[in-house]
Amino acid sequence: MMKQEKRYLLLQLNDALFPIGGYSHSYGLETYIQKNMVNSEETAAQYIENMLLYSFCQNELLAVRFAWAAGDMENLEALLLLDQCITAQRTPMEVRQAGEKMGSRFVKTVQALAAPCEKSIFARYVREGGLKNHVIAYGTYCAAHGIGQEETLEHYLYGQTSAMVTNCVKAIPLSQTSGQKLLYGCQDIFRKVMERLDTLTEEDFGASAPGFEIRCMQHEGLYSRLYMS
């Protein structure tokens, strides 16, 4: 694929309308809202910053980085191990199931696109069978299609943050303008997250953020729910 085609593909993969079911999950945010801990634009901004810096960075985003690197080296064994690791380290049941369901849908959807790839690693990864986590499948797919690591990470970071903001707007609720202010205000946080990501190693992978995990577990028992996690 040409460079421009790769950019458009990357935008499509991280688009909110890409049909993998991401809109169905709040990853514990709904618990924070029902407990009145996130109830305004200001508290939503605090939630997003803390989630990105102290949970998302060393878990999902680091997993994408590792998956891209393993995919670029066509190291199938490393990819399968990453899938096992991220499944094992996700303590909340709903979050674990969300990653697996979204991974399965991601694989099916990108296979239907039939975009020309530069490496065979994604096809080999899929042929191995078993559960596929979204973050591992995404990182592998991008590497196989010659999309750069930095672009892969930055687009994923933006896409997931945009989804968090959308959930805040719907569930708190906030105005659309407040949502856009929140998203624009994340630019400095993006820089901090990417800088922190560069310092992380395998020893940091899966570092626990107990508060977020507890809210995800409590979500299973909420009386009424809009989201699956």
Secondary structure as GFF3:
##gff-version 3
##sequence-region A 1 229
A	DSSP	alpha_helix	3	13	.	.	.	ID=ss1
A	DSSP	three_ten_helix	22	24	.	.	.	ID=ss2
A	DSSP	alpha_helix	29	34	.	.	.	ID=ss3
A	DSSP	alpha_helix	41	51	.	.	.	ID=ss4
A	DSSP	pi_helix	52	61	.	.	.	ID=ss5
A	DSSP	alpha_helix	62	72	.	.	.	ID=ss6
A	DSSP	alpha_helix	76	89	.	.	.	ID=ss7
A	DSSP	alpha_helix	93	113	.	.	.	ID=ss8
A	DSSP	alpha_helix	121	127	.	.	.	ID=ss9
A	DSSP	alpha_helix	134	144	.	.	.	ID=ss10
A	DSSP	alpha_helix	149	171	.	.	.	ID=ss11
A	DSSP	alpha_helix	176	184	.	.	.	ID=ss12
A	DSSP	alpha_helix	187	199	.	.	.	ID=ss13
A	DSSP	three_ten_helix	202	204	.	.	.	ID=ss14
A	DSSP	alpha_helix	210	219	.	.	.	ID=ss15
###
